[in-house]
Each structure stands twice: as C-alpha cells, then as structure tokens.
Amino acid sequence: MNVQVRSMKQEDVETCGRICYEAFKNIADCHNFRPDFPSPEFAVQFAQSFIDNPQVFGVVAESGGKIVGSNYLWEYDAIRAVGPITVDPNIQSKGAGRKLMQAVIERGKGSPGIRLVQDSYNPASLSLYASLGFDVKEPLVMIEGKFQGEIPSGIEVRPIKEEDFGECAELCRKAHGFERVNELKNTPPFLTSFVAVRDGHVTAYASAPHFWALNHAVAETEQDMRALLIGTGNLGGEQPISFLLPTRQTDLFRWCLKKGMRVIKPMTLMAMGEYQEPRNCYLPSVGY
C-alpha cells in the first residue's frame, strides 16, 4: 500500500475527526469497552483544537489521494507526547500507522524524550510502538467517578491561579525530572485546573481532572493527592472526575475504588529517551 505523510491542514480536520471517531469506536467495540469519543462531532472538535494550537504538530497519511489517518505530537515542554494516532479501520495493518509514528518520532528526535499512552487491550498498537523503540514503563487504568467528602484540616483546594505555576513546575520537576508548566498553562478554557495548598505552599495540582485525556497531576504525598481529588470532586458538583492512575500506587488505587470510582479500561505508559522513575505521587496524561 502506497502511503504518503504530510502536515495537517485546516481542510483535513473533518475527515481526520471522523476517522478518529471510527477507529477508536471500532477497537473499543471489538473488546467491549466504551469508546473514547462519544460522537463524530466531538472527535472533529478535538482535531480542530489541535490544529488551532501552534504547540501541537499534526500529520496526516494519504493513500490514493485520500486521507487514511492522522497523528499528533504535543510540543508544550521538553518531553514530547504522542497522540491520538488513528487509521481508517478499513486499511489498518497496512503500514499507515507506522509511517504516522515515524513522522512524529522524527519531528521529536531533538527532545530529551517522547512518551505515549496506549490501550492495553490493543495488541497491535503495543507491538507497533515497541517495534519503533518505545519501552513499557507503567501499567495504568482510566478511572472515573464522583468524589465528595471532608478535606483534611490545614489543606485548601481551589482553582489554579497565575502565581501557582512556579510551584506547580517545581512539583513536576521533582517528580519527573522535567516540568510541564507550558502544557498546564494551555489547559483549554472549558476545563479547570486545581491546586491543593498546605502551609501556604502548593503541594498538589491537577491540570484537567474532569477530562482524563488532558489531565495530569502531581502531589508531594499521597495524602495531598487524596485531598486534591476530594476537593476537586466537591467543587465540581455532580460532574464526575476521571484520570489515569498508575496501578502500582496500590494504596491510592484501593482508596479510589473504596470511594466508588470505577475502572473504565486498562492502559500502558510507554517512553522513548530519558525517563525518571516518578519520585512523588502522580497521575499521568496521555503524554506522561
């Protein structure tokens, strides 16, 4: 199959969004999981938000003059993040996905590292990423539910402020060796980032706890993370929160289940290049 890869254009958005919806729905339906995108319109809006963002690099794959897939590289901070990558279900396993991945790897080769998250029930994508040089780093679950409860005394949870970004960057740097402050600052306006403050200092933050795909969080301690999640749930009213949780954080995992959260699907964090084992309690996004 002859496939060419090029940069994404505005006129590609609707087609890329439709393929994205169909591809994720197809693999999810095959394994009886809930699709990531609730409708084609939502997936198109998602693609539009990426092409409108100068810090996200988008590429499309074409065959026979038709778009057959797309991929993205998030370039907010030092570590790059891949995805979502999607290929038309009718022509999968014919080389388009590999070329889309090679394009973003080439784009990000000057960075310290590149990371991604894949659905663990998808052996084809796991095999593709491993063959291209990505290492498995962390088993994850996407978890969802409503939190309500009492926050421990001495901790305040509130929406993030401009003056919090420096302490958030330092928290992330201690945990991962890199900061994600540019990504945090660019959280879409329809989502709210939150911080937990103890003794006058930010001890935890979450970038988008009401939308797992764009959320990442870091905390000094597990207790700070628990307070952050409860406070976020309280402030969100009836809106559920969702996030990716490394299952090796067993105490936090069990606590979330006890609070009534539900595992939606298993996922895997993979990395290429530099990687520091996280030193604090953390929740990754589709990047890391």
N, C-alpha and C positions, 0 to 999 in steps of 0.2 A: 504494500500500500504506500503510495507516494504522499508524504505529509510535509508541508512547509509550516514553519513557525514564524510569526511576525508580532510586532507590538499591537496591542489592542487599541481600537479606535472607538469613538463615540457611537458610530453606527453599528458596532458589533454588540452593544450592550444587551439588546432584547434577545438576540439569538443565544448569547452566552448565558444569560439568565435562565432562559428556557431549558437549555441543555443541562445547566447546573441542577435545576429542579428535577428533571427527568433522571439524571444519573444518580443523584442521592436517593431519590424515591425508589429507583429500581433495585439498588443494592440493599436498601433497608427492607423493602418488601420481601426480597428473597430470603432474608433472615428473620423476618417478623419483628423488626424494630421500627420505631417511629421515625419518619423522615425528618431531616434537619430543617428543611424549608417547607412551611405549611402550604405554600401556593406558588405557582409560577410568578405571580406578581411580586411576591416577597423576594424571590431569588433575583428578579430583574432589578428591584430596588437595591439589593445587596451589591450587585455588579455595578450599578450606577454610582453607589457611594465609593467604590474603589477607583473607578476611572476619574471621578471628580477629585481624588486625593493625590497630590503630587508625590506623596511619600509611599505610594503603593505602585509597583511596577506590574503591569498586566500584559499577558501574551495570549495569542490565540493560535490554534492549529487549524490549518486548512487542508482539504483534500478535494480535488476535482472542482476547485473554486468555491467550495462550501466550508463554513466553519464547522469543525467537528469537536472542538474542546477549548478549554481555557485554563489558565493558571495565573497565580499572583505571588509576588514577593513583597512582604512588608519591610520597608526600609526606614522605620522610625528611628531606631537606635543601632548600636554596634552589632548586636546579634540580629540576623535576618530571620524572618519567619515565612513559611511557605503555605499557600492555600487560600481558598479551596481550589483544588485541581479537579476538573471534571472532563469526561469524554462522553460523547454521544453513546448511549448503551448499545446502539446497533453496530458500532465499529470498535468496540473495546477489544483489548488484547491484540491490536494490530500495529502498535508502535507509536501511536499519537501521544499516549501518556508519558512514555519515556522521553520523547522529544520535548514535551512541555516541561518536564522536570529538568532535563539537561539545560534548557534555556534559562531557567531561574537559578540553577546552580552556577552557570557561567556568569550570570549577572552578579551573583553574590560572592564570587570567589575572592574578592579583596577584603571581605569581612572576617572577623575572628571565627565566626561560626554561623551555621544555618540550622534551624530546627523546624519541626513539624509535628502534628498530631494526626494519627490515622485511626480509623475504626478497627478495633481488634478483630471483629468478625469478618473483615475483608482481607483474605489471604493474598489476593492479587496485588493490592497496594502495598502490603507489608513486604512482599517479595521484591516488588519494584524498587521501593525505597532502599531496602537493604542492599540490593544489587548495585545501586548507584552510590553507595558509600555511607548511608545513614546507619547509625547504631541505635539499638533499642536501649533506652535509658530509664523509663519509668512506666509501670502499669497504672492506668488511670480508670476512673469511672466518671461519666457525666451523671450528676446527681441533681435532683430537683425537689422543691417542696416549699412550705411556708414556715418561717421561724417567728415565734413570739415568745417573750419571756422577760425576766428581770436581768438587767446588765449588772455585773458586779460593781459595788460601790467604788468610786475613785476612777472609773472609766467613762468617758463620754464618747458616743458615736454620733457623727454628724456628716453632712455633705462636705466634700473636699473644698478647700479654699486655695487661692493662688499661693499664699505663704506656706502651704503644706508641702509643695512639690519638692523642695530641697530635702526635707526629712524622708519623704517617700523614696526619693532617689537613693538616699543613703541606706535605707532599709533593704532595698532591692540589691544594691551593690554588696552588702554584707551577705545576703543570702546566695546570690548567683555569681558574684564577681563582675556583673555588669548592671547598669541601670536601664530603666525603661521609661524614663520621665517624658520623653517626647511622645511615646505611644499613649501614656497616661493623659498628657495634656490634650491629645487629639481624640479622646473619647467622644463619640458622637453626641450632639446636644440633647438627643432624645433619651439618653441614658445618664445616670447619675453615679459618680464615684463617691466613695465614703471613706472616712478615716476613723480610727479609734485613738483617743488621746488619753494618756495616763501620765500624771505628774507633769502636765504641761508639755508633753512631747508626743508626737505621733508614734504609736507603737504597732499600728497595723493599717493597711489600706486595701481597698478592693476597687478595681477600675470600673467594672460593669457587672455587679452581682445579679442584675436582673436579666442578663443575656450572656449565657455561658461562653459563647464563641469569642466574645470580645473582653471577657473578664480575666484578669489575673490579680492575685493578692499575695501579700507578704506580711508576716507578723513576727514580732520579736519572740513570742511564746505562743504555745497552743491556746492558753487562756485568753490572750489578746485576740487570737483569731476567732475563738468562740464568741467573745464579747462583740466583735465586729459583725459576725454573722447574725447574732440575735438582734443587735441594734439596727442592722440593715433591714431585717425582717419586720421589726417594729415600725420603722419609718416607711416601709413600702406598703403598709396596709394589707390588702388582700392579694397583692401581686406576689406570685411565687418568686423565689430566687433560684438560680441554677449556676452550677460551676463545675469545673473539672477538679477531681480530688485524687491525689496520689494514694493508692490503697495501702502503701507501706506505712502511711501515717495512721496506724491501726486504731489508736485511741480516738482520734478525730473522726475517723470513718464510722466507728461504732456509735460515737456520740451523735453524729448526724442521723444515723439510722434510728437511734432511740428518740430523736426529736421528730421523727415522722417523715424524714426525707426519703426519696425513692430513687434507686439506681435506674437510669434510663438505658445506658449502654456502656460497654467496656471500650476503652481506647488505649492508645500507646503513644508515649512521647518518644521521638527519635531525634537524634542530633548528629551533625557533621561538624568537625572542627573542635574548637575549645569547648569544654564542658566542665563546670564545677559542681560537685555534688552539693545540693542546697543545704545551707547551714542553719536555716530557720524554718519555721512552719510556713508553707506556701501552697498556693493554688495556681496552676499554670493556665494559660490560654491556649489557643491553637498554635501559638509560637513556642512558648516555654513558660 
